[in-house]
């Protein structure tokens, strides 16, 4: 048996839960969905940046200027507004 | 090919969109064209060809780069202290 004050709080809590019977753990599932979705997307974005970003070079000897390996109409951005990449052509002289 | 290039150089208005540098920061675009101009000169004169196609790169970097950078790099090239690989 608890001291009087703690007993009071304990029964208050029981009454609270009785009245608000929807306070269950399952109600937190949408929260878990959004958190895990956000975490997955951020990890995917980081790995895409690490592997596919033309500014990133992990091997300086064999891949010194990775942006020069891009095609003239290759798009890296996920969303490009007002830029029709299919119409671009190569316009630099060779040497 | 040379005629197409000289036509392009004659009709030059400004630096075209470069898919390698799609974002707002065009620093690397400027530096890459500066490097390409000097690399083009070096490669074509080593092959014994005319270096006139390289003018394209010069026009592009002059459009993009701040003049202070260009004069600084030109000085560095004369000194031999230019950090880029040509």
Backbone of each chain as nested JSON, in Angstrom:
{
  "chains": [
    {"id": "A", "residues": [
      {"number": 1, "name": "UNK", "atoms": {"N": [0.854, -1.207, 0.0], "CA": [0.0, 0.0, 0.0], "C": [0.886, 1.253, 0.0]}},
      {"number": 2, "name": "UNK", "atoms": {"N": [0.585, 2.142, -0.922], "CA": [1.392, 3.339, -1.125], "C": [1.002, 4.4, -0.11]}},
      {"number": 3, "name": "UNK", "atoms": {"N": [1.901, 5.415, 0.071], "CA": [1.493, 6.543, 0.93], "C": [0.268, 7.257, 0.352]}},
      {"number": 4, "name": "UNK", "atoms": {"N": [-0.389, 8.048, 1.098], "CA": [-1.726, 8.55, 0.745], "C": [-1.696, 9.359, -0.545]}},
      {"number": 5, "name": "UNK", "atoms": {"N": [-0.698, 10.253, -0.681], "CA": [-0.674, 11.136, -1.857], "C": [-0.503, 10.328, -3.142]}},
      {"number": 6, "name": "UNK", "atoms": {"N": [0.447, 9.344, -3.077], "CA": [0.68, 8.538, -4.286], "C": [-0.538, 7.688, -4.607]}},
      {"number": 7, "name": "UNK", "atoms": {"N": [-1.216, 7.207, -3.558], "CA": [-2.427, 6.425, -3.812], "C": [-3.461, 7.273, -4.531]}},
      {"number": 8, "name": "UNK", "atoms": {"N": [-3.555, 8.528, -4.085], "CA": [-4.511, 9.448, -4.708], "C": [-4.205, 9.618, -6.192]}},
      {"number": 9, "name": "UNK", "atoms": {"N": [-2.938, 9.84, -6.506], "CA": [-2.538, 10.065, -7.896], "C": [-2.799, 8.792, -8.708]}},
      {"number": 10, "name": "UNK", "atoms": {"N": [-2.504, 7.649, -8.098], "CA": [-2.681, 6.386, -8.822], "C": [-4.152, 6.196, -9.222]}},
      {"number": 11, "name": "UNK", "atoms": {"N": [-5.065, 6.427, -8.286], "CA": [-6.48, 6.242, -8.619], "C": [-6.941, 7.314, -9.598]}},
      {"number": 12, "name": "UNK", "atoms": {"N": [-6.4, 8.536, -9.503], "CA": [-6.754, 9.559, -10.484], "C": [-6.401, 9.086, -11.865]}},
      {"number": 13, "name": "UNK", "atoms": {"N": [-5.233, 8.492, -11.979], "CA": [-4.785, 8.023, -13.294], "C": [-5.713, 6.93, -13.796]}},
      {"number": 14, "name": "UNK", "atoms": {"N": [-6.087, 6.024, -12.902], "CA": [-7.0, 4.972, -13.335], "C": [-8.294, 5.565, -13.863]}},
      {"number": 15, "name": "UNK", "atoms": {"N": [-8.788, 6.58, -13.173], "CA": [-10.042, 7.191, -13.614], "C": [-9.848, 7.888, -14.939]}},
      {"number": 16, "name": "UNK", "atoms": {"N": [-8.687, 8.529, -15.08], "CA": [-8.394, 9.214, -16.337], "C": [-8.427, 8.211, -17.474]}},
      {"number": 17, "name": "UNK", "atoms": {"N": [-7.783, 7.087, -17.274], "CA": [-7.741, 6.083, -18.333], "C": [-9.11, 5.475, -18.574]}},
      {"number": 18, "name": "UNK", "atoms": {"N": [-9.882, 5.346, -17.528], "CA": [-11.231, 4.82, -17.71], "C": [-12.058, 5.725, -18.61]}},
      {"number": 19, "name": "UNK", "atoms": {"N": [-11.971, 7.061, -18.304], "CA": [-12.783, 7.989, -19.081], "C": [-12.271, 8.106, -20.508]}},
      {"number": 20, "name": "UNK", "atoms": {"N": [-10.906, 8.174, -20.643], "CA": [-10.346, 8.347, -21.985], "C": [-9.8, 7.004, -22.429]}},
      {"number": 21, "name": "UNK", "atoms": {"N": [-10.727, 6.11, -22.792], "CA": [-10.299, 4.725, -23.004], "C": [-9.517, 4.549, -24.297]}},
      {"number": 22, "name": "UNK", "atoms": {"N": [-9.367, 5.613, -25.079], "CA": [-8.661, 5.442, -26.343], "C": [-7.145, 5.654, -26.221]}},
      {"number": 23, "name": "UNK", "atoms": {"N": [-6.643, 5.851, -24.999], "CA": [-5.201, 6.103, -24.837], "C": [-4.442, 4.802, -24.919]}},
      {"number": 24, "name": "UNK", "atoms": {"N": [-4.285, 4.282, -26.152], "CA": [-3.552, 3.022, -26.293], "C": [-2.315, 3.252, -27.148]}},
      {"number": 25, "name": "UNK", "atoms": {"N": [-1.451, 2.255, -27.118], "CA": [-0.213, 2.408, -27.896], "C": [-0.475, 2.342, -29.407]}},
      {"number": 26, "name": "UNK", "atoms": {"N": [-1.569, 1.643, -29.787], "CA": [-1.785, 1.482, -31.226], "C": [-2.066, 2.818, -31.909]}},
      {"number": 27, "name": "UNK", "atoms": {"N": [-2.567, 3.78, -31.091], "CA": [-2.87, 5.062, -31.704], "C": [-1.627, 5.811, -32.166]}},
      {"number": 28, "name": "UNK", "atoms": {"N": [-0.47, 5.344, -31.724], "CA": [0.767, 6.006, -32.122], "C": [1.289, 5.494, -33.45]}},
      {"number": 29, "name": "UNK", "atoms": {"N": [0.582, 4.523, -34.054], "CA": [1.122, 3.922, -35.287], "C": [1.323, 4.936, -36.393]}},
      {"number": 30, "name": "UNK", "atoms": {"N": [0.404, 5.857, -36.677], "CA": [0.688, 6.842, -37.742], "C": [1.953, 7.634, -37.462]}},
      {"number": 31, "name": "UNK", "atoms": {"N": [2.229, 7.95, -36.207], "CA": [3.459, 8.663, -35.867], "C": [4.676, 7.847, -36.275]}},
      {"number": 32, "name": "UNK", "atoms": {"N": [4.628, 6.536, -35.946], "CA": [5.774, 5.695, -36.308], "C": [5.924, 5.626, -37.819]}},
      {"number": 33, "name": "UNK", "atoms": {"N": [4.777, 5.591, -38.524], "CA": [4.867, 5.517, -39.984], "C": [5.561, 6.758, -40.533]}},
      {"number": 34, "name": "UNK", "atoms": {"N": [5.145, 7.932, -40.049], "CA": [5.742, 9.15, -40.612], "C": [7.213, 9.261, -40.241]}},
      {"number": 35, "name": "UNK", "atoms": {"N": [7.549, 8.878, -39.005], "CA": [8.951, 8.991, -38.59], "C": [9.825, 8.066, -39.409]}},
      {"number": 36, "name": "UNK", "atoms": {"N": [9.382, 6.796, -39.567], "CA": [10.224, 5.857, -40.317], "C": [10.276, 6.237, -41.784]}},
      {"number": 37, "name": "UNK", "atoms": {"N": [9.139, 6.753, -42.334], "CA": [9.178, 7.21, -43.728], "C": [10.163, 8.34, -43.913]}},
      {"number": 38, "name": "UNK", "atoms": {"N": [10.135, 9.313, -43.005], "CA": [11.064, 10.43, -43.108], "C": [12.505, 9.985, -42.978]}},
      {"number": 39, "name": "UNK", "atoms": {"N": [12.769, 9.053, -42.055], "CA": [14.141, 8.578, -41.869], "C": [14.629, 7.841, -43.113]}},
      {"number": 40, "name": "UNK", "atoms": {"N": [13.748, 7.015, -43.693], "CA": [14.141, 6.293, -44.912], "C": [14.458, 7.267, -46.03]}},
      {"number": 41, "name": "UNK", "atoms": {"N": [13.577, 8.265, -46.212], "CA": [13.798, 9.189, -47.32], "C": [15.094, 9.973, -47.129]}},
      {"number": 42, "name": "UNK", "atoms": {"N": [15.404, 10.362, -45.89], "CA": [16.632, 11.139, -45.702], "C": [17.86, 10.27, -45.967]}},
      {"number": 43, "name": "UNK", "atoms": {"N": [17.807, 8.992, -45.539], "CA": [18.953, 8.115, -45.803], "C": [19.13, 7.893, -47.295]}},
      {"number": 44, "name": "UNK", "atoms": {"N": [17.99, 7.68, -47.993], "CA": [18.083, 7.488, -49.443], "C": [18.647, 8.729, -50.13]}},
      {"number": 45, "name": "UNK", "atoms": {"N": [18.214, 9.909, -49.682], "CA": [18.709, 11.135, -50.302], "C": [20.209, 11.285, -50.078]}},
      {"number": 46, "name": "UNK", "atoms": {"N": [20.674, 10.936, -48.866], "CA": [22.106, 11.05, -48.587], "C": [22.921, 10.083, -49.437]}},
      {"number": 47, "name": "UNK", "atoms": {"N": [22.422, 8.819, -49.563], "CA": [23.196, 7.866, -50.366], "C": [23.175, 8.286, -51.828]}},
      {"number": 48, "name": "UNK", "atoms": {"N": [22.049, 8.841, -52.31], "CA": [22.022, 9.3, -53.696], "C": [23.036, 10.411, -53.897]}},
      {"number": 49, "name": "UNK", "atoms": {"N": [23.113, 11.317, -52.942], "CA": [24.073, 12.412, -53.058], "C": [25.488, 11.875, -53.018]}},
      {"number": 50, "name": "UNK", "atoms": {"N": [25.736, 10.886, -52.147], "CA": [27.102, 10.374, -52.019], "C": [27.544, 9.642, -53.283]}},
      {"number": 51, "name": "UNK", "atoms": {"N": [26.591, 8.91, -53.919], "CA": [26.997, 8.066, -55.035], "C": [26.802, 8.731, -56.386]}},
      {"number": 52, "name": "UNK", "atoms": {"N": [25.723, 9.521, -56.544], "CA": [25.372, 9.966, -57.885], "C": [25.668, 11.447, -58.132]}},
      {"number": 53, "name": "UNK", "atoms": {"N": [25.936, 12.214, -57.105], "CA": [26.126, 13.649, -57.296], "C": [27.376, 13.885, -58.119]}},
      {"number": 54, "name": "UNK", "atoms": {"N": [27.265, 14.648, -59.217], "CA": [28.455, 14.837, -60.047], "C": [29.525, 15.703, -59.403]}},
      {"number": 55, "name": "UNK", "atoms": {"N": [29.243, 16.354, -58.287], "CA": [30.28, 17.12, -57.597], "C": [31.098, 16.268, -56.65]}},
      {"number": 56, "name": "UNK", "atoms": {"N": [30.7, 14.997, -56.446], "CA": [31.345, 14.161, -55.438], "C": [32.335, 13.227, -56.107]}},
      {"number": 57, "name": "UNK", "atoms": {"N": [33.56, 13.216, -55.614], "CA": [34.559, 12.285, -56.137], "C": [35.203, 11.57, -54.97]}},
      {"number": 58, "name": "UNK", "atoms": {"N": [35.032, 10.233, -54.897], "CA": [35.629, 9.463, -53.802], "C": [37.043, 9.041, -54.165]}},
      {"number": 59, "name": "UNK", "atoms": {"N": [37.281, 8.864, -55.475], "CA": [38.581, 8.355, -55.923], "C": [39.228, 9.44, -56.773]}},
      {"number": 60, "name": "UNK", "atoms": {"N": [40.146, 10.214, -56.145], "CA": [40.68, 11.373, -56.869], "C": [41.566, 10.969, -58.024]}},
      {"number": 61, "name": "UNK", "atoms": {"N": [42.14, 9.769, -57.915], "CA": [43.076, 9.408, -58.982], "C": [42.346, 8.973, -60.243]}},
      {"number": 62, "name": "UNK", "atoms": {"N": [41.297, 8.136, -60.076], "CA": [40.624, 7.604, -61.256], "C": [39.408, 8.413, -61.665]}},
      {"number": 63, "name": "UNK", "atoms": {"N": [38.906, 9.277, -60.807], "CA": [37.691, 10.022, -61.111], "C": [37.849, 11.465, -60.655]}},
      {"number": 64, "name": "UNK", "atoms": {"N": [38.752, 12.194, -61.282], "CA": [39.079, 13.508, -60.728], "C": [38.029, 14.58, -60.941]}},
      {"number": 65, "name": "UNK", "atoms": {"N": [37.303, 14.543, -62.084], "CA": [36.304, 15.581, -62.367], "C": [35.017, 14.907, -62.8]}},
      {"number": 66, "name": "UNK", "atoms": {"N": [34.261, 14.35, -61.861], "CA": [33.108, 13.524, -62.251], "C": [32.014, 14.284, -62.993]}},
      {"number": 67, "name": "UNK", "atoms": {"N": [31.974, 15.639, -62.831], "CA": [30.913, 16.355, -63.529], "C": [31.151, 16.381, -65.03]}},
      {"number": 68, "name": "UNK", "atoms": {"N": [32.366, 16.126, -65.472], "CA": [32.618, 16.125, -66.904], "C": [32.132, 14.854, -67.584]}},
      {"number": 69, "name": "UNK", "atoms": {"N": [31.659, 13.894, -66.76], "CA": [31.169, 12.671, -67.365], "C": [29.692, 12.743, -67.678]}},
      {"number": 70, "name": "UNK", "atoms": {"N": [29.067, 13.895, -67.461], "CA": [27.631, 13.983, -67.684], "C": [27.335, 14.236, -69.147]}},
      {"number": 71, "name": "UNK", "atoms": {"N": [26.231, 13.654, -69.614], "CA": [25.753, 13.929, -70.966], "C": [25.17, 15.329, -71.006]}},
      {"number": 72, "name": "UNK", "atoms": {"N": [25.118, 15.96, -72.203], "CA": [24.574, 17.319, -72.265], "C": [23.097, 17.41, -71.912]}},
      {"number": 73, "name": "UNK", "atoms": {"N": [22.372, 16.286, -71.967], "CA": [20.958, 16.39, -71.601], "C": [20.632, 15.493, -70.411]}},
      {"number": 74, "name": "UNK", "atoms": {"N": [21.636, 15.216, -69.59], "CA": [21.38, 14.377, -68.425], "C": [20.928, 15.235, -67.251]}},
      {"number": 75, "name": "UNK", "atoms": {"N": [19.887, 14.754, -66.567], "CA": [19.344, 15.543, -65.468], "C": [19.694, 14.888, -64.137]}},
      {"number": 76, "name": "UNK", "atoms": {"N": [20.294, 15.679, -63.225], "CA": [20.557, 15.142, -61.894], "C": [19.475, 15.545, -60.899]}},
      {"number": 77, "name": "UNK", "atoms": {"N": [18.895, 16.704, -61.106], "CA": [17.906, 17.188, -60.154], "C": [16.704, 16.265, -60.129]}},
      {"number": 78, "name": "UNK", "atoms": {"N": [16.094, 16.109, -58.991], "CA": [14.884, 15.291, -58.899], "C": [13.693, 16.003, -59.522]}},
      {"number": 79, "name": "UNK", "atoms": {"N": [13.662, 17.335, -59.39], "CA": [12.533, 18.082, -59.951], "C": [13.097, 19.311, -60.623]}},
      {"number": 80, "name": "UNK", "atoms": {"N": [12.986, 19.38, -61.944], "CA": [13.49, 20.532, -62.685], "C": [12.305, 21.274, -63.271]}},
      {"number": 81, "name": "UNK", "atoms": {"N": [12.137, 22.529, -62.82], "CA": [10.998, 23.314, -63.278], "C": [11.432, 24.141, -64.472]}},
      {"number": 82, "name": "UNK", "atoms": {"N": [10.627, 24.202, -65.519], "CA": [10.898, 25.06, -66.679], "C": [12.199, 24.728, -67.374]}},
      {"number": 83, "name": "UNK", "atoms": {"N": [12.594, 23.466, -67.426], "CA": [13.844, 23.129, -68.126], "C": [13.6, 21.848, -68.877]}},
      {"number": 84, "name": "UNK", "atoms": {"N": [13.489, 21.926, -70.196], "CA": [13.208, 20.752, -71.007], "C": [14.53, 20.089, -71.359]}},
      {"number": 85, "name": "UNK", "atoms": {"N": [14.922, 19.06, -70.613], "CA": [16.229, 18.457, -70.798], "C": [16.323, 17.688, -72.099]}},
      {"number": 86, "name": "UNK", "atoms": {"N": [15.174, 17.25, -72.655], "CA": [15.268, 16.422, -73.857], "C": [15.708, 17.241, -75.055]}},
      {"number": 87, "name": "UNK", "atoms": {"N": [15.553, 18.596, -74.978], "CA": [15.884, 19.403, -76.153], "C": [17.341, 19.85, -76.149]}},
      {"number": 88, "name": "UNK", "atoms": {"N": [18.11, 19.507, -75.134], "CA": [19.478, 20.018, -75.055], "C": [20.4, 19.215, -75.938]}},
      {"number": 89, "name": "UNK", "atoms": {"N": [21.363, 19.9, -76.532], "CA": [22.332, 19.196, -77.369], "C": [23.736, 19.578, -76.914]}},
      {"number": 90, "name": "UNK", "atoms": {"N": [24.705, 18.847, -77.412], "CA": [26.086, 19.166, -77.079], "C": [26.495, 20.403, -77.849]}},
      {"number": 91, "name": "UNK", "atoms": {"N": [27.075, 21.381, -77.156], "CA": [27.429, 22.607, -77.851], "C": [28.852, 23.06, -77.576]}},
      {"number": 92, "name": "UNK", "atoms": {"N": [29.694, 22.195, -77.044], "CA": [31.073, 22.605, -76.77], "C": [31.993, 21.989, -77.815]}},
      {"number": 93, "name": "UNK", "atoms": {"N": [32.973, 22.714, -78.293], "CA": [33.899, 22.108, -79.271], "C": [34.782, 21.053, -78.61]}},
      {"number": 94, "name": "UNK", "atoms": {"N": [35.087, 20.031, -79.383], "CA": [35.967, 18.965, -78.886], "C": [37.415, 19.402, -78.977]}},
      {"number": 95, "name": "UNK", "atoms": {"N": [38.232, 18.805, -78.127], "CA": [39.681, 19.011, -78.309], "C": [40.472, 17.853, -77.749]}}
    ]},
    {"id": "B", "residues": [
      {"number": 1, "name": "UNK", "atoms": {"N": [32.705, 20.668, -88.955], "CA": [32.69, 20.915, -87.496], "C": [33.293, 22.276, -87.176]}},
      {"number": 2, "name": "UNK", "atoms": {"N": [34.362, 22.614, -87.878], "CA": [35.001, 23.901, -87.599], "C": [34.089, 25.037, -88.02]}},
      {"number": 3, "name": "UNK", "atoms": {"N": [33.334, 24.823, -89.147], "CA": [32.435, 25.894, -89.592], "C": [31.323, 26.064, -88.583]}},
      {"number": 4, "name": "UNK", "atoms": {"N": [30.802, 24.961, -88.08], "CA": [29.728, 25.057, -87.089], "C": [30.227, 25.788, -85.846]}},
      {"number": 5, "name": "UNK", "atoms": {"N": [31.464, 25.493, -85.451], "CA": [31.993, 26.133, -84.243], "C": [32.182, 27.629, -84.483]}},
      {"number": 6, "name": "UNK", "atoms": {"N": [32.744, 27.996, -85.661], "CA": [32.983, 29.429, -85.877], "C": [31.664, 30.175, -86.003]}},
      {"number": 7, "name": "UNK", "atoms": {"N": [30.634, 29.478, -86.573], "CA": [29.316, 30.114, -86.618], "C": [28.789, 30.345, -85.205]}},
      {"number": 8, "name": "UNK", "atoms": {"N": [28.956, 29.316, -84.371], "CA": [28.478, 29.441, -82.989], "C": [29.2, 30.582, -82.289]}},
      {"number": 9, "name": "UNK", "atoms": {"N": [30.506, 30.713, -82.558], "CA": [31.265, 31.756, -81.881], "C": [30.797, 33.123, -82.37]}},
      {"number": 10, "name": "UNK", "atoms": {"N": [30.461, 33.197, -83.695], "CA": [30.025, 34.496, -84.226], "C": [28.676, 34.888, -83.657]}},
      {"number": 11, "name": "UNK", "atoms": {"N": [27.776, 33.89, -83.477], "CA": [26.422, 34.186, -83.006], "C": [26.31, 34.126, -81.496]}},
      {"number": 12, "name": "UNK", "atoms": {"N": [27.42, 34.182, -80.797], "CA": [27.415, 34.009, -79.348], "C": [26.686, 35.166, -78.668]}},
      {"number": 13, "name": "UNK", "atoms": {"N": [25.733, 34.812, -77.795], "CA": [25.048, 35.85, -77.024], "C": [25.488, 35.784, -75.567]}},
      {"number": 14, "name": "UNK", "atoms": {"N": [25.328, 34.582, -74.973], "CA": [25.751, 34.429, -73.584], "C": [26.013, 32.944, -73.332]}},
      {"number": 15, "name": "UNK", "atoms": {"N": [26.52, 32.665, -72.136], "CA": [26.849, 31.272, -71.821], "C": [25.584, 30.428, -71.827]}},
      {"number": 16, "name": "UNK", "atoms": {"N": [25.58, 29.298, -72.545], "CA": [24.373, 28.472, -72.597], "C": [24.214, 27.658, -71.322]}},
      {"number": 17, "name": "UNK", "atoms": {"N": [23.028, 27.06, -71.186], "CA": [22.785, 26.207, -70.041], "C": [23.717, 25.005, -70.112]}},
      {"number": 18, "name": "UNK", "atoms": {"N": [24.333, 24.678, -68.982], "CA": [25.251, 23.549, -68.931], "C": [24.685, 22.542, -67.945]}},
      {"number": 19, "name": "UNK", "atoms": {"N": [24.357, 21.329, -68.459], "CA": [23.707, 20.335, -67.601], "C": [24.6, 19.891, -66.454]}},
      {"number": 20, "name": "UNK", "atoms": {"N": [25.941, 20.121, -66.594], "CA": [26.827, 19.714, -65.508], "C": [26.672, 20.615, -64.298]}},
      {"number": 21, "name": "UNK", "atoms": {"N": [26.144, 21.816, -64.499], "CA": [26.034, 22.793, -63.416], "C": [24.632, 23.384, -63.424]}},
      {"number": 22, "name": "UNK", "atoms": {"N": [23.635, 22.596, -62.955], "CA": [22.26, 23.064, -63.093], "C": [21.794, 24.012, -62.006]}},
      {"number": 23, "name": "UNK", "atoms": {"N": [22.589, 24.191, -60.945], "CA": [22.095, 24.954, -59.804], "C": [22.564, 26.393, -59.859]}},
      {"number": 24, "name": "UNK", "atoms": {"N": [22.181, 27.142, -58.823], "CA": [22.465, 28.574, -58.824], "C": [23.957, 28.842, -58.761]}},
      {"number": 25, "name": "UNK", "atoms": {"N": [24.703, 28.006, -58.06], "CA": [26.134, 28.241, -57.878], "C": [26.88, 27.87, -59.149]}},
      {"number": 26, "name": "UNK", "atoms": {"N": [27.358, 28.886, -59.885], "CA": [28.009, 28.637, -61.158], "C": [29.525, 28.777, -61.069]}},
      {"number": 27, "name": "UNK", "atoms": {"N": [30.065, 28.773, -59.877], "CA": [31.505, 28.931, -59.686], "C": [32.278, 27.901, -60.486]}},
      {"number": 28, "name": "UNK", "atoms": {"N": [31.85, 26.632, -60.349], "CA": [32.569, 25.567, -61.023], "C": [32.434, 25.684, -62.536]}},
      {"number": 29, "name": "UNK", "atoms": {"N": [31.296, 26.21, -63.004], "CA": [31.094, 26.423, -64.428], "C": [32.159, 27.378, -64.957]}},
      {"number": 30, "name": "UNK", "atoms": {"N": [32.332, 28.483, -64.227], "CA": [33.347, 29.482, -64.61], "C": [34.731, 28.845, -64.652]}},
      {"number": 31, "name": "UNK", "atoms": {"N": [35.101, 28.15, -63.561], "CA": [36.446, 27.609, -63.479], "C": [36.661, 26.541, -64.538]}},
      {"number": 32, "name": "UNK", "atoms": {"N": [35.634, 25.71, -64.778], "CA": [35.793, 24.629, -65.746], "C": [36.013, 25.182, -67.141]}},
      {"number": 33, "name": "UNK", "atoms": {"N": [35.308, 26.256, -67.509], "CA": [35.505, 26.821, -68.833], "C": [36.862, 27.489, -68.955]}},
      {"number": 34, "name": "UNK", "atoms": {"N": [37.327, 28.08, -67.859], "CA": [38.672, 28.675, -67.893], "C": [39.708, 27.583, -68.132]}},
      {"number": 35, "name": "UNK", "atoms": {"N": [39.561, 26.473, -67.362], "CA": [40.475, 25.35, -67.541], "C": [40.387, 24.795, -68.95]}},
      {"number": 36, "name": "UNK", "atoms": {"N": [39.131, 24.638, -69.444], "CA": [38.958, 24.038, -70.757], "C": [39.565, 24.909, -71.84]}},
      {"number": 37, "name": "UNK", "atoms": {"N": [39.497, 26.224, -71.681], "CA": [40.127, 27.103, -72.678], "C": [41.623, 26.816, -72.753]}},
      {"number": 38, "name": "UNK", "atoms": {"N": [42.284, 26.764, -71.596], "CA": [43.72, 26.549, -71.621], "C": [44.086, 25.135, -72.033]}},
      {"number": 39, "name": "UNK", "atoms": {"N": [43.236, 24.162, -71.604], "CA": [43.506, 22.777, -72.012], "C": [43.331, 22.623, -73.516]}},
      {"number": 40, "name": "UNK", "atoms": {"N": [42.292, 23.309, -74.05], "CA": [42.019, 23.24, -75.491], "C": [43.183, 23.836, -76.257]}},
      {"number": 41, "name": "UNK", "atoms": {"N": [43.681, 24.99, -75.804], "CA": [44.832, 25.595, -76.48], "C": [46.018, 24.657, -76.473]}},
      {"number": 42, "name": "UNK", "atoms": {"N": [46.258, 24.072, -75.286], "CA": [47.418, 23.185, -75.155], "C": [47.271, 21.973, -76.06]}},
      {"number": 43, "name": "UNK", "atoms": {"N": [46.033, 21.36, -76.068], "CA": [45.838, 20.126, -76.832], "C": [45.903, 20.379, -78.321]}},
      {"number": 44, "name": "UNK", "atoms": {"N": [45.235, 21.47, -78.775], "CA": [45.19, 21.683, -80.219], "C": [46.54, 22.147, -80.757]}},
      {"number": 45, "name": "UNK", "atoms": {"N": [47.274, 22.95, -79.967], "CA": [48.581, 23.366, -80.486], "C": [49.57, 22.215, -80.425]}},
      {"number": 46, "name": "UNK", "atoms": {"N": [49.387, 21.282, -79.494], "CA": [50.233, 20.093, -79.488], "C": [49.964, 19.238, -80.712]}},
      {"number": 47, "name": "UNK", "atoms": {"N": [48.68, 19.228, -81.15], "CA": [48.363, 18.441, -82.344], "C": [48.687, 19.197, -83.613]}},
      {"number": 48, "name": "UNK", "atoms": {"N": [49.053, 20.47, -83.512], "CA": [49.372, 21.244, -84.696], "C": [48.166, 21.855, -85.373]}},
      {"number": 49, "name": "UNK", "atoms": {"N": [46.986, 21.814, -84.708], "CA": [45.79, 22.36, -85.339], "C": [45.599, 23.811, -84.929]}},
      {"number": 50, "name": "UNK", "atoms": {"N": [44.645, 24.454, -85.576], "CA": [44.286, 25.829, -85.234], "C": [43.592, 25.858, -83.886]}},
      {"number": 51, "name": "UNK", "atoms": {"N": [43.911, 26.909, -83.093], "CA": [43.267, 26.957, -81.773], "C": [42.004, 27.811, -81.791]}},
      {"number": 52, "name": "UNK", "atoms": {"N": [41.471, 28.141, -82.975], "CA": [40.298, 29.029, -83.007], "C": [39.051, 28.426, -82.353]}},
      {"number": 53, "name": "UNK", "atoms": {"N": [38.807, 27.091, -82.398], "CA": [37.614, 26.594, -81.695], "C": [37.645, 26.886, -80.204]}},
      {"number": 54, "name": "UNK", "atoms": {"N": [38.853, 27.035, -79.635], "CA": [38.947, 27.246, -78.191], "C": [38.358, 28.582, -77.782]}},
      {"number": 55, "name": "UNK", "atoms": {"N": [38.155, 29.474, -78.755], "CA": [37.605, 30.782, -78.423], "C": [36.237, 30.656, -77.748]}},
      {"number": 56, "name": "UNK", "atoms": {"N": [35.501, 29.575, -78.072], "CA": [34.198, 29.346, -77.448], "C": [34.305, 29.352, -75.928]}},
      {"number": 57, "name": "UNK", "atoms": {"N": [35.311, 28.619, -75.425], "CA": [35.482, 28.53, -73.968], "C": [35.864, 29.885, -73.396]}},
      {"number": 58, "name": "UNK", "atoms": {"N": [36.648, 30.649, -74.168], "CA": [37.025, 31.95, -73.646], "C": [35.809, 32.861, -73.529]}},
      {"number": 59, "name": "UNK", "atoms": {"N": [34.954, 32.811, -74.551], "CA": [33.751, 33.641, -74.487], "C": [32.878, 33.248, -73.307]}},
      {"number": 60, "name": "UNK", "atoms": {"N": [32.76, 31.933, -73.067], "CA": [31.897, 31.488, -71.973], "C": [32.472, 31.925, -70.632]}},
      {"number": 61, "name": "UNK", "atoms": {"N": [33.781, 31.742, -70.431], "CA": [34.292, 32.11, -69.102], "C": [34.306, 33.606, -68.912]}},
      {"number": 62, "name": "UNK", "atoms": {"N": [34.489, 34.368, -70.018], "CA": [34.413, 35.814, -69.858], "C": [32.99, 36.251, -69.514]}},
      {"number": 63, "name": "UNK", "atoms": {"N": [31.979, 35.502, -69.965], "CA": [30.601, 35.822, -69.585], "C": [30.334, 35.491, -68.133]}},
      {"number": 64, "name": "UNK", "atoms": {"N": [30.912, 34.398, -67.658], "CA": [30.537, 33.892, -66.346], "C": [31.392, 34.405, -65.204]}},
      {"number": 65, "name": "UNK", "atoms": {"N": [32.724, 34.534, -65.457], "CA": [33.632, 34.747, -64.338], "C": [33.766, 36.209, -63.977]}},
      {"number": 66, "name": "UNK", "atoms": {"N": [33.907, 36.507, -62.684], "CA": [34.26, 37.868, -62.288], "C": [35.621, 38.226, -62.843]}},
      {"number": 67, "name": "UNK", "atoms": {"N": [35.783, 39.509, -63.258], "CA": [37.039, 39.887, -63.9], "C": [38.231, 39.737, -62.973]}},
      {"number": 68, "name": "UNK", "atoms": {"N": [37.982, 39.948, -61.64], "CA": [39.114, 39.85, -60.709], "C": [39.663, 38.431, -60.683]}},
      {"number": 69, "name": "UNK", "atoms": {"N": [38.766, 37.425, -60.779], "CA": [39.239, 36.047, -60.784], "C": [40.077, 35.788, -62.029]}},
      {"number": 70, "name": "UNK", "atoms": {"N": [39.571, 36.281, -63.185], "CA": [40.259, 36.006, -64.439], "C": [41.642, 36.63, -64.414]}},
      {"number": 71, "name": "UNK", "atoms": {"N": [41.734, 37.875, -63.93], "CA": [43.064, 38.5, -63.936], "C": [43.971, 37.811, -62.935]}},
      {"number": 72, "name": "UNK", "atoms": {"N": [43.413, 37.371, -61.796], "CA": [44.247, 36.666, -60.827], "C": [44.779, 35.367, -61.406]}},
      {"number": 73, "name": "UNK", "atoms": {"N": [43.901, 34.604, -62.073], "CA": [44.365, 33.337, -62.643], "C": [45.357, 33.561, -63.778]}},
      {"number": 74, "name": "UNK", "atoms": {"N": [45.113, 34.63, -64.583], "CA": [46.075, 34.893, -65.652], "C": [47.448, 35.186, -65.068]}},
      {"number": 75, "name": "UNK", "atoms": {"N": [47.481, 35.977, -63.986], "CA": [48.77, 36.238, -63.328], "C": [49.403, 34.954, -62.842]}},
      {"number": 76, "name": "UNK", "atoms": {"N": [48.564, 34.096, -62.226], "CA": [49.107, 32.855, -61.677], "C": [49.672, 31.973, -62.779]}},
      {"number": 77, "name": "UNK", "atoms": {"N": [49.004, 32.0, -63.942], "CA": [49.525, 31.182, -65.031], "C": [50.869, 31.72, -65.481]}},
      {"number": 78, "name": "UNK", "atoms": {"N": [50.981, 33.064, -65.537], "CA": [52.283, 33.611, -65.933], "C": [53.367, 33.269, -64.918]}},
      {"number": 79, "name": "UNK", "atoms": {"N": [52.988, 33.326, -63.601], "CA": [53.966, 32.975, -62.573], "C": [54.294, 31.503, -62.546]}},
      {"number": 80, "name": "UNK", "atoms": {"N": [53.352, 30.695, -63.009], "CA": [53.532, 29.255, -62.861], "C": [52.923, 28.724, -61.573]}},
      {"number": 81, "name": "UNK", "atoms": {"N": [52.11, 29.531, -60.907], "CA": [51.537, 29.084, -59.628], "C": [50.053, 28.782, -59.734]}},
      {"number": 82, "name": "UNK", "atoms": {"N": [49.548, 28.563, -60.941], "CA": [48.119, 28.292, -61.105], "C": [47.776, 26.921, -60.52]}},
      {"number": 83, "name": "UNK", "atoms": {"N": [46.764, 26.851, -59.625], "CA": [46.484, 25.591, -58.946], "C": [45.748, 24.547, -59.77]}},
      {"number": 84, "name": "UNK", "atoms": {"N": [45.109, 24.943, -60.873], "CA": [44.343, 23.961, -61.62], "C": [45.226, 23.125, -62.529]}},
      {"number": 85, "name": "UNK", "atoms": {"N": [44.631, 21.998, -62.987], "CA": [45.409, 21.109, -63.834], "C": [45.134, 21.443, -65.296]}},
      {"number": 86, "name": "UNK", "atoms": {"N": [46.186, 21.851, -66.025], "CA": [45.995, 22.213, -67.439], "C": [46.786, 21.249, -68.302]}}
    ]}
  ]
}
